[in-house]
Amino acid sequence: MENVVFIPQNAPFSSEQRLWLNGYMAGLLAGKHYAPANGAGVDQAAPTLPLLVLFGSQTGTAEKIAKKIAKESQAHGCSPRVVDSSAHATIDWKTETNLLIVTSTYGDGDMPDNAQNFWEWLQTENAKSLAHLNFSVLALGDSNYENFCAAGKKIDGRLEELGAKRLYPRTDCDVDYEARAKEWTSGVLDVFTSGQNGTATVEAETAATIKEWSKTNPFFARLITNRKLSAEGSQKETRHFEISLEGSGLKYEAGDALGVWPANCPVLVGEILERLGFSGEELVKISGGEFPLRRALSEKLDITKPGQELLQHLAKHNALLPKLLAQEAKEELKKWLWGRWVIDLLNENPGVKLSAGELIALLKPLQPRLYSISSSPKSHAGQVHLTVNIVRYESFGRRRGGLASMFLADRATVDGQIPVFIQSSHGFRLPVDGNVPVIMIGPGTGVAPFRAFLHERRASGDRGRNWLFFGEQKAASDFYYRDELEQMFSDGHLTKLCTAFSRDQAEKIYVQHRMLESAGELWSWLDTGAHFYVCGDAGRMAKDVDEALHKIIETGGGKSTEEAKAYVVKMKSEKRYQRDVY
């Protein structure tokens, strides 16, 4: 008889022995051998199911999820490999059998930078080599964009066209992706590993469990500085924030983002409560917890932008909304919603009555905002800095603004507490070799990570050349961190500083124009291995800069349009072209 262990009921075991024994039994149940090594169990079995996990990631979230899935798959008897989709050409697709794809969507429906080349390859004849695969797709997106999860949807559809077998339905995740991603991971691994050996969970005894600070468990950090960067005469309000991480143990790298959980305006919360006749003390259930309604509206729910659930409900009482919610009226609906918050819709439909439970079911969950960090941990120890444009505007007789930016500017008091977490940006990093030159395109608040890069390179003693392109409206009022940047330029740390102030002359000049003016020298830097970075607006700026980059490679490098395109693809695959755009 094999794998039989007799344990006397009253056998005395230490906690260490009990931990090893639990692991040993779990290994037997999983068809594995679990042997002692220095008092601990070591799994010596070779997993039986090959699994390729491919990710397309702009900020690092999809990459993080892919690695987590791979780790979890090992408990299901899988032998996982996590591969960046930009490296798809290195994969021998004929030998692959099981494919999981995790991809975000960049901007309003585009592929992430590292997945663009993979997507183009999927359109070729060579992609027919994927027809034998079993696959499933996890798509990440933001429902505030019209083309929600478009990248994942496109890849999912194309794999089906190629003849690959979808073993588990595609799952589309909004910005609060955790629950749906967890559900997809569990479901897809169960389906992909059906027929494999079962597994058992080993529950280890630990003296204490240290909970990491994260999106779902933020650290309440102290705000120490709130300083206006834009000067008198500016049409913008841009601020510099410094936040203490003392006591958190949180660590970050230059290029990372800080997640901020904002709270809604208490006046706006009060208006909604008054409109619906609530005291605010009514208890409601959200995400497994029970909270007073006032707190739920303040900290848990988005009470600014109306979601589809609320619009659909109000359409039962409003003759206009059904027409606006029709598929062909998307653009009209978008225009109609501009400047309208939840309170506006409630006031415009005075006959609508809701219970506390109905109200929270119709509101979208509040989401954190991510800001590019503008400090270096090596030169700003124990702190994290942000560069934020404060959004303010007026519509329908009400002063309004960006939820998170106004929270930081107006409601987060100095020495007050701000819930924060670190969002690693694995795809936005300085070169490992400090001698490599870098070119940084950062107009407006897009300068944030490049301030961090410059401080990081100085603190590290890096000798690589640094070239910054900065742009805004007016030099006199919108030259953020001017003293710092000009000092770095004068002492040689910043090799070149090119500025573009669009409204300081009759003809508007932007950073892409300055790039083209320096085409020859820019190509020289690129040709010697410089890394190229872009941060800022994805809608126009990033596209204009990308177009300028292609022209510079054509003119400066003497390449054809196709050769320039191939050169940019190669830059991306080598991590020499990185973008942090939003």
C-alpha positions as CSV (number, residue, x, y, z in Angstrom):
1,M,0.0,0.0,0.0
2,E,1.4,3.4,-1.0
3,N,1.1,6.8,0.6
4,V,-0.3,5.6,3.9
5,V,0.6,7.5,7.0
6,F,-0.6,6.5,10.5
7,I,-0.7,9.3,13.0
8,P,-1.7,8.5,16.6
9,Q,-4.5,10.8,17.7
10,N,-2.6,12.0,20.8
11,A,0.7,12.3,19.0
12,P,2.7,15.4,20.4
13,F,3.9,17.7,17.6
14,S,5.6,21.0,17.7
15,S,4.2,23.8,15.5
16,E,7.1,23.3,13.1
17,Q,6.5,19.6,12.8
18,R,2.8,20.1,12.4
19,L,3.4,22.6,9.6
20,W,5.7,20.1,7.8
21,L,3.2,17.3,8.3
22,N,0.3,19.4,6.9
23,G,2.5,20.1,3.8
24,Y,3.4,16.4,3.5
25,M,-0.2,15.3,3.5
26,A,-1.2,18.0,1.1
27,G,1.5,16.9,-1.3
28,L,0.3,13.3,-1.1
29,L,-3.2,14.4,-1.9
30,A,-1.9,16.3,-4.9
31,G,0.1,13.3,-6.2
32,K,3.3,15.0,-5.2
33,H,6.3,14.2,-2.9
34,Y,6.8,16.6,0.0
35,A,10.1,16.1,1.7
36,P,11.6,17.8,4.8
37,A,14.4,20.3,4.3
38,N,15.6,22.2,7.4
39,G,12.2,21.6,9.1
40,A,10.1,22.7,6.1
41,G,8.4,21.0,3.2
42,V,9.8,21.1,-0.3
43,D,7.7,20.2,-3.3
44,Q,9.8,18.0,-5.6
45,A,7.1,17.2,-8.2
46,A,7.3,18.5,-11.7
47,P,4.0,20.2,-12.7
48,T,2.4,18.5,-15.6
49,L,0.4,21.2,-17.4
50,P,2.3,23.8,-19.5
51,L,0.7,27.3,-19.3
52,L,1.7,30.4,-21.2
53,V,0.5,33.7,-19.6
54,L,1.0,36.6,-22.0
55,F,0.5,40.2,-20.8
56,G,-0.1,43.6,-22.5
57,S,0.5,46.3,-19.9
58,Q,0.9,50.1,-20.0
59,T,1.4,50.9,-16.3
60,G,2.2,47.5,-14.9
61,T,-1.2,46.4,-13.6
62,A,-1.7,43.7,-16.2
63,E,1.8,42.4,-15.7
64,K,1.2,42.2,-11.9
65,I,-2.0,40.2,-12.5
66,A,-0.3,37.9,-15.0
67,K,2.4,37.0,-12.5
68,K,-0.1,36.5,-9.7
69,I,-2.1,34.1,-12.0
70,A,1.0,32.2,-12.8
71,K,1.8,31.8,-9.2
72,E,-1.7,30.6,-8.4
73,S,-1.6,28.2,-11.3
74,Q,1.3,26.2,-9.8
75,A,-1.1,25.0,-7.0
76,H,-3.2,23.5,-9.9
77,G,-0.4,21.5,-11.3
78,C,0.6,24.0,-13.9
79,S,4.1,24.9,-15.2
80,P,3.6,28.6,-16.0
81,R,5.6,31.0,-18.1
82,V,4.9,34.7,-18.0
83,V,5.9,36.5,-21.2
84,D,5.7,40.2,-22.2
85,S,3.6,40.3,-25.4
86,S,6.3,42.4,-27.1
87,A,8.4,39.2,-27.0
88,H,5.8,37.1,-28.9
89,A,8.3,36.4,-31.7
90,T,10.5,34.5,-29.3
91,I,7.7,32.0,-28.6
92,D,7.6,28.7,-30.4
93,W,3.8,28.7,-30.9
94,K,3.6,25.2,-32.3
95,T,4.7,23.8,-29.0
96,E,2.3,25.8,-26.9
97,T,-1.1,24.4,-25.9
98,N,-2.7,26.6,-23.2
99,L,-2.7,30.4,-23.5
100,L,-4.0,33.0,-21.0
101,I,-3.8,36.7,-22.0
102,V,-4.1,39.6,-19.6
103,T,-4.2,43.0,-21.3
104,S,-5.1,46.5,-20.5
105,T,-6.5,49.1,-23.0
106,Y,-4.5,52.2,-23.6
107,G,-6.3,55.5,-24.1
108,D,-9.6,55.2,-25.8
109,G,-9.4,51.7,-27.4
110,D,-5.8,51.3,-28.4
111,M,-3.4,48.4,-27.6
112,P,-0.9,49.0,-24.8
113,D,2.6,49.9,-26.3
114,N,4.0,46.5,-25.6
115,A,1.1,44.7,-27.2
116,Q,0.8,46.7,-30.4
117,N,3.4,44.6,-32.3
118,F,1.7,41.4,-31.1
119,W,-1.6,42.7,-32.4
120,E,-0.2,43.5,-35.8
121,W,1.4,40.0,-36.0
122,L,-2.0,38.5,-35.2
123,Q,-3.3,39.9,-38.5
124,T,-0.6,38.0,-40.5
125,E,-0.6,34.5,-42.0
126,N,1.9,33.4,-39.4
127,A,-0.7,33.8,-36.7
128,K,-2.5,30.8,-38.0
129,S,0.0,28.8,-36.0
130,L,-2.2,29.6,-33.0
131,A,-5.2,27.6,-34.2
132,H,-4.5,24.6,-32.0
133,L,-4.4,26.7,-28.8
134,N,-6.8,26.6,-25.8
135,F,-7.2,30.2,-24.6
136,S,-8.9,32.8,-22.5
137,V,-8.6,36.6,-22.1
138,L,-8.8,38.9,-19.1
139,A,-9.4,42.4,-20.4
140,L,-8.7,45.5,-18.2
141,G,-10.2,48.8,-18.9
142,D,-12.0,51.9,-17.7
143,S,-15.8,52.2,-18.4
144,N,-15.5,56.0,-18.5
145,Y,-14.0,55.5,-22.0
146,E,-16.4,54.6,-24.9
147,N,-14.2,51.8,-26.2
148,F,-14.2,49.9,-22.9
149,C,-11.7,47.0,-22.8
150,A,-11.3,47.3,-26.6
151,A,-7.8,45.7,-26.7
152,G,-8.9,42.6,-24.9
153,K,-12.0,42.3,-27.0
154,K,-10.0,42.6,-30.2
155,I,-7.5,40.0,-29.2
156,D,-10.2,37.6,-28.0
157,G,-12.1,37.9,-31.3
158,R,-9.0,37.5,-33.4
159,L,-7.9,34.3,-31.6
160,E,-11.4,32.9,-32.3
161,E,-11.1,33.9,-36.0
162,L,-7.8,32.0,-36.1
163,G,-9.5,28.9,-34.9
164,A,-8.2,28.8,-31.3
165,K,-10.5,27.2,-28.8
166,R,-11.9,29.6,-26.1
167,L,-12.1,27.4,-23.0
168,Y,-13.3,30.1,-20.7
169,P,-15.3,33.3,-21.6
170,R,-13.5,36.6,-21.8
171,T,-13.9,38.7,-18.6
172,D,-13.9,42.5,-18.9
173,C,-12.7,44.4,-15.8
174,D,-13.3,48.0,-14.9
175,V,-10.9,50.0,-12.8
176,D,-12.0,48.1,-9.7
177,Y,-10.8,44.9,-11.3
178,E,-9.9,42.8,-8.2
179,A,-13.1,40.9,-7.7
180,R,-13.7,40.1,-11.4
181,A,-10.0,39.2,-12.0
182,K,-10.1,36.8,-9.0
183,E,-13.3,35.2,-10.3
184,W,-11.8,34.8,-13.8
185,T,-8.6,33.4,-12.4
186,S,-10.4,30.8,-10.3
187,G,-12.8,29.8,-13.1
188,V,-10.2,29.7,-15.9
189,L,-7.7,27.6,-13.8
190,D,-10.5,25.1,-12.9
191,V,-11.4,24.7,-16.5
192,F,-7.9,24.6,-17.9
193,T,-6.7,22.1,-15.3
194,S,-9.8,19.8,-15.3
195,G,-8.6,16.3,-15.4
196,Q,-5.4,17.2,-13.7
197,N,-4.5,15.9,-10.2
198,G,-6.4,17.7,-7.5
199,T,-4.6,19.9,-5.0
200,A,-4.9,20.5,-1.3
201,T,-4.4,23.8,0.5
202,V,-1.7,23.9,3.1
203,E,-2.7,26.3,5.9
204,A,0.5,27.4,7.6
205,E,0.5,28.5,11.2
206,T,2.2,31.9,11.6
207,A,3.0,33.9,14.7
208,A,1.7,37.0,13.1
209,T,0.3,38.2,9.8
210,I,1.5,41.5,8.5
211,K,-0.9,43.1,6.1
212,E,0.7,45.0,3.2
213,W,-0.5,48.4,2.3
214,S,-2.3,48.3,-1.0
215,K,-5.2,49.6,-3.0
216,T,-7.7,47.7,-0.8
217,N,-5.7,48.5,2.4
218,P,-4.3,52.0,2.0
219,F,-1.9,53.7,4.3
220,F,-3.2,57.0,5.9
221,A,-0.3,59.3,5.1
222,R,0.3,62.8,6.4
223,L,0.1,65.7,4.0
224,I,3.1,68.0,4.7
225,T,3.1,70.5,1.8
226,N,0.4,72.0,-0.5
227,R,2.1,74.6,-2.7
228,K,0.9,76.4,-5.8
229,L,3.2,76.0,-8.8
230,S,1.4,78.1,-11.3
231,A,1.9,81.9,-10.9
232,E,-0.4,84.9,-11.2
233,G,-1.8,85.2,-14.7
234,S,-2.0,81.5,-15.4
235,Q,-5.2,80.0,-16.7
236,K,-4.4,76.8,-14.8
237,E,-4.0,75.9,-11.1
238,T,-1.2,73.4,-10.7
239,R,0.0,72.4,-7.3
240,H,2.9,70.6,-5.7
241,F,2.1,68.2,-2.9
242,E,4.5,66.5,-0.4
243,I,3.2,63.5,1.5
244,S,5.0,61.8,4.4
245,L,5.4,58.0,4.2
246,E,6.9,57.8,7.7
247,G,5.9,54.7,9.6
248,S,4.4,52.9,6.5
249,G,7.3,50.9,5.3
250,L,6.1,51.8,1.8
251,K,8.8,51.8,-0.9
252,Y,8.7,53.1,-4.4
253,E,10.9,53.7,-7.4
254,A,11.2,56.7,-9.7
255,G,8.6,56.1,-12.4
256,D,6.0,54.7,-10.0
257,A,2.5,56.2,-9.3
258,L,0.8,57.1,-6.1
259,G,-2.8,55.9,-5.7
260,V,-4.9,58.4,-3.7
261,W,-8.4,57.5,-2.3
262,P,-10.3,60.8,-2.3
263,A,-13.4,61.6,-0.3
264,N,-16.4,63.3,-1.7
265,C,-17.3,66.9,-0.9
266,P,-19.4,66.8,2.4
267,V,-21.7,69.6,1.0
268,L,-22.5,67.5,-2.0
269,V,-23.2,64.5,0.2
270,G,-25.5,66.6,2.3
271,E,-27.4,67.7,-0.7
272,I,-28.1,64.2,-1.9
273,L,-29.2,63.1,1.6
274,E,-31.6,66.1,1.8
275,R,-33.0,65.6,-1.7
276,L,-33.9,62.0,-0.9
277,G,-35.0,62.6,2.7
278,F,-32.3,60.6,4.5
279,S,-30.6,61.3,7.8
280,G,-27.4,59.7,6.8
281,E,-27.5,57.3,9.6
282,E,-29.2,54.6,7.6
283,L,-27.1,51.4,7.5
284,V,-26.2,50.1,4.0
285,K,-24.1,47.1,2.9
286,I,-21.2,47.6,0.5
287,S,-18.5,45.1,-0.4
288,G,-19.3,42.8,2.5
289,G,-19.3,45.7,5.1
290,E,-22.0,47.7,6.7
291,F,-21.7,51.5,6.8
292,P,-23.9,54.5,7.7
293,L,-25.2,56.0,4.4
294,R,-23.4,59.3,4.9
295,R,-20.0,57.5,5.2
296,A,-20.9,55.3,2.2
297,L,-21.6,58.4,0.1
298,S,-18.5,60.2,1.4
299,E,-15.9,57.4,1.0
300,K,-17.3,54.4,-0.9
301,L,-19.4,55.7,-3.9
302,D,-19.0,58.0,-6.8
303,I,-21.6,60.7,-6.4
304,T,-20.3,62.9,-9.3
305,K,-20.4,61.0,-12.6
306,P,-23.7,59.1,-13.2
307,G,-23.3,55.5,-14.2
308,Q,-25.4,53.4,-16.5
309,E,-27.4,51.8,-13.7
310,L,-28.7,55.2,-12.5
311,L,-29.4,56.4,-16.1
312,Q,-31.4,53.2,-16.8
313,H,-33.4,53.6,-13.7
314,L,-34.2,57.3,-14.3
315,A,-35.2,56.4,-17.9
316,K,-38.3,54.8,-16.5
317,H,-39.4,58.3,-15.3
318,N,-37.8,60.6,-17.9
319,A,-39.0,60.7,-21.5
320,L,-35.7,62.0,-22.9
321,L,-33.3,59.4,-21.4
322,P,-34.5,56.4,-23.3
323,K,-33.7,58.2,-26.6
324,L,-30.3,59.2,-25.3
325,L,-29.5,55.7,-24.1
326,A,-30.0,54.2,-27.6
327,Q,-26.9,52.8,-29.2
328,E,-26.9,55.3,-32.0
329,A,-27.1,58.3,-29.5
330,K,-23.7,57.7,-27.8
331,E,-22.2,61.1,-28.7
332,E,-25.4,62.9,-27.9
333,L,-25.6,61.3,-24.5
334,K,-21.9,62.2,-23.8
335,K,-22.6,65.9,-24.6
336,W,-25.8,65.9,-22.5
337,L,-24.0,64.4,-19.5
338,W,-21.2,66.9,-19.6
339,G,-21.3,69.0,-16.4
340,R,-24.1,66.9,-14.9
341,W,-23.6,65.1,-11.6
342,V,-25.8,62.6,-9.7
343,I,-27.4,65.5,-7.8
344,D,-28.4,67.2,-11.0
345,L,-30.2,64.1,-12.3
346,L,-32.0,63.7,-9.0
347,N,-33.1,67.3,-9.0
348,E,-34.2,67.1,-12.7
349,N,-36.4,64.1,-11.8
350,P,-38.1,65.3,-8.5
351,G,-40.7,62.5,-8.7
352,V,-38.1,59.8,-8.3
353,K,-37.9,58.3,-4.8
354,L,-35.3,55.8,-3.7
355,S,-34.6,53.7,-0.6
356,A,-31.0,53.8,0.8
357,G,-30.4,50.4,-0.6
358,E,-31.7,51.3,-4.0
359,L,-29.5,54.4,-4.1
360,I,-26.2,52.6,-3.4
361,A,-27.1,49.9,-5.9
362,L,-27.4,52.6,-8.6
363,L,-24.1,54.4,-7.9
364,K,-20.7,53.4,-9.2
365,P,-18.0,52.5,-6.6
366,L,-15.6,55.3,-5.8
367,Q,-12.2,54.7,-7.4
368,P,-8.7,55.9,-6.5
369,R,-6.8,58.3,-8.7
370,L,-3.3,57.5,-9.8
371,Y,-0.7,60.3,-10.0
372,S,2.8,60.0,-11.4
373,I,5.3,60.5,-8.6
374,S,7.5,63.5,-9.0
375,S,10.1,62.6,-6.3
376,S,13.0,60.2,-6.0
377,P,13.2,58.0,-2.8
378,K,17.0,58.5,-2.9
379,S,16.8,62.3,-2.6
380,H,13.4,62.7,-0.8
381,A,13.7,60.0,1.8
382,G,10.4,59.2,3.6
383,Q,8.4,61.4,1.2
384,V,6.4,61.2,-2.0
385,H,5.8,64.3,-4.2
386,L,2.9,64.9,-6.6
387,T,2.4,67.5,-9.4
388,V,-1.3,67.9,-9.9
389,N,-3.4,70.1,-12.2
390,I,-6.5,71.1,-10.1
391,V,-9.6,70.8,-12.2
392,R,-12.2,73.5,-11.6
393,Y,-15.1,74.6,-13.8
394,E,-18.7,75.8,-13.7
395,S,-21.8,74.2,-15.3
396,F,-25.6,74.6,-14.7
397,G,-24.9,77.3,-12.2
398,R,-22.7,75.1,-10.0
399,R,-19.0,75.3,-9.3
400,R,-17.5,71.9,-9.9
401,G,-14.1,70.2,-10.3
402,G,-12.1,67.0,-10.3
403,L,-12.9,64.8,-7.4
404,A,-9.4,63.9,-6.4
405,S,-7.6,67.1,-7.4
406,M,-10.1,69.2,-5.4
407,F,-9.9,66.8,-2.5
408,L,-6.1,67.3,-2.4
409,A,-6.2,71.1,-3.0
410,D,-9.2,72.0,-0.8
411,R,-10.2,69.3,1.7
412,A,-6.9,67.6,2.6
413,T,-5.4,69.8,5.2
414,V,-1.7,70.0,6.0
415,D,-1.0,67.4,8.7
416,G,-4.3,65.7,7.7
417,Q,-4.5,62.1,6.7
418,I,-4.7,60.9,3.0
419,P,-5.3,57.2,2.1
420,V,-2.6,56.2,-0.3
421,F,-0.9,53.2,-1.9
422,I,2.0,52.7,-4.3
423,Q,1.2,51.6,-7.9
424,S,4.4,50.1,-9.4
425,S,5.0,51.0,-13.0
426,H,7.2,48.3,-14.3
427,G,7.0,49.6,-17.8
428,F,8.3,53.1,-16.9
429,R,11.8,52.8,-15.6
430,L,15.2,54.5,-16.0
431,P,17.9,52.5,-17.8
432,V,19.7,50.1,-15.5
433,D,23.0,51.5,-16.9
434,G,23.4,55.0,-15.5
435,N,25.6,55.9,-18.4
436,V,22.8,55.6,-21.0
437,P,21.4,59.0,-22.1
438,V,17.7,59.7,-21.7
439,I,15.3,61.9,-23.6
440,M,12.2,63.0,-21.7
441,I,9.0,64.6,-23.2
442,G,6.9,66.0,-20.3
443,P,4.6,69.0,-21.1
444,G,2.4,70.3,-18.2
445,T,2.1,68.0,-15.3
446,G,3.8,65.3,-17.5
447,V,7.0,66.7,-16.1
448,A,6.3,64.9,-12.8
449,P,8.1,61.6,-13.4
450,F,11.0,63.4,-15.1
451,R,11.6,65.6,-12.1
452,A,11.8,62.2,-10.2
453,F,14.2,60.8,-12.9
454,L,16.5,63.8,-12.7
455,H,16.7,63.7,-8.9
456,E,17.2,59.9,-9.0
457,R,20.1,60.1,-11.5
458,R,21.8,62.8,-9.5
459,A,21.5,60.9,-6.2
460,S,22.7,57.7,-7.9
461,G,25.7,59.4,-9.4
462,D,24.7,58.5,-13.0
463,R,26.7,60.1,-15.7
464,G,24.4,59.6,-18.6
465,R,23.2,62.7,-20.5
466,N,19.7,64.1,-19.8
467,W,17.5,66.0,-22.2
468,L,14.1,67.4,-21.2
469,F,11.4,68.8,-23.4
470,F,8.9,70.8,-21.3
471,G,5.8,72.7,-22.5
472,E,3.0,74.8,-21.2
473,Q,1.0,77.9,-22.0
474,K,3.2,80.8,-20.7
475,A,6.7,80.9,-19.4
476,A,6.0,83.6,-16.9
477,S,3.2,81.7,-15.1
478,D,3.4,78.0,-16.1
479,F,7.1,77.0,-16.0
480,Y,6.8,74.4,-13.3
481,Y,9.9,73.7,-11.2
482,R,11.7,76.4,-13.2
483,D,14.4,77.2,-10.5
484,E,15.2,73.5,-10.1
485,L,15.4,72.7,-13.8
486,E,17.4,75.8,-14.7
487,Q,19.8,75.0,-11.8
488,M,20.2,71.5,-13.1
489,F,20.9,72.9,-16.6
490,S,23.4,75.4,-15.4
491,D,25.4,72.8,-13.4
492,G,25.4,70.4,-16.3
493,H,23.2,67.6,-14.8
494,L,20.5,68.5,-17.3
495,T,22.4,68.4,-20.6
496,K,19.6,70.0,-22.7
497,L,16.4,71.8,-21.7
498,C,14.0,72.6,-24.5
499,T,10.8,74.5,-23.7
500,A,7.7,75.2,-25.7
501,F,5.2,77.8,-24.4
502,S,2.3,77.8,-26.7
503,R,0.8,81.2,-25.9
504,D,3.9,83.3,-25.7
505,Q,3.8,84.0,-29.5
506,A,1.1,84.3,-32.2
507,E,1.8,80.8,-33.5
508,K,1.3,78.0,-31.1
509,I,4.4,76.0,-30.4
510,Y,4.3,72.6,-28.7
511,V,6.9,70.1,-27.6
512,Q,6.7,68.1,-30.9
513,H,7.7,71.2,-32.8
514,R,10.8,71.6,-30.6
515,M,11.6,68.0,-31.2
516,L,11.5,68.5,-35.0
517,E,13.7,71.6,-34.7
518,S,16.3,69.4,-33.1
519,A,15.8,66.4,-35.3
520,G,19.5,65.9,-36.2
521,E,20.7,65.9,-32.6
522,L,17.8,63.9,-31.4
523,W,18.6,61.2,-33.9
524,S,22.2,61.3,-32.8
525,W,21.1,60.6,-29.2
526,L,18.8,57.8,-30.3
527,D,21.4,56.3,-32.5
528,T,23.8,56.0,-29.6
529,G,21.2,54.1,-27.5
530,A,19.3,56.9,-25.7
531,H,16.0,55.9,-24.0
532,F,12.9,57.9,-25.0
533,Y,10.2,58.7,-22.5
534,V,6.8,60.4,-22.8
535,C,4.4,61.4,-20.1
536,G,1.1,63.3,-20.3
537,D,-2.0,63.6,-22.4
538,A,-2.8,60.4,-24.4
539,G,-5.5,62.1,-26.5
540,R,-3.3,64.3,-28.7
541,M,0.1,65.1,-27.2
542,A,1.3,61.5,-27.1
543,K,0.2,60.8,-30.7
544,D,1.7,64.0,-31.9
545,V,5.0,63.2,-30.2
546,D,5.0,59.7,-31.6
547,E,4.4,61.1,-35.1
548,A,7.3,63.5,-34.6
549,L,9.5,60.7,-33.4
550,H,8.9,58.7,-36.6
551,K,9.7,61.8,-38.8
552,I,12.9,62.4,-36.8
553,I,14.0,58.8,-37.4
554,E,13.2,59.1,-41.1
555,T,15.0,62.5,-41.6
556,G,17.8,62.2,-39.1
557,G,18.5,58.5,-39.7
558,G,17.8,58.5,-43.4
559,K,15.2,55.7,-43.2
560,S,12.1,55.0,-45.1
561,T,8.7,55.2,-43.5
562,E,8.6,51.4,-43.0
563,E,12.2,51.3,-41.7
564,A,11.3,54.1,-39.2
565,K,8.3,52.2,-38.0
566,A,10.4,49.1,-37.5
567,Y,12.9,51.1,-35.6
568,V,10.3,52.4,-33.2
569,V,8.9,48.8,-32.7
570,K,12.4,47.7,-31.9
571,M,12.8,50.6,-29.4
572,K,9.7,49.5,-27.7
573,S,10.7,45.8,-27.5
574,E,14.0,46.9,-26.0
575,K,12.2,49.1,-23.5
576,R,13.9,52.2,-25.0
577,Y,10.6,53.8,-25.7
578,Q,8.3,54.1,-22.7
579,R,5.2,56.1,-22.1
580,D,3.1,57.0,-19.0
581,V,0.1,58.6,-20.7
582,Y,-3.5,59.1,-19.5
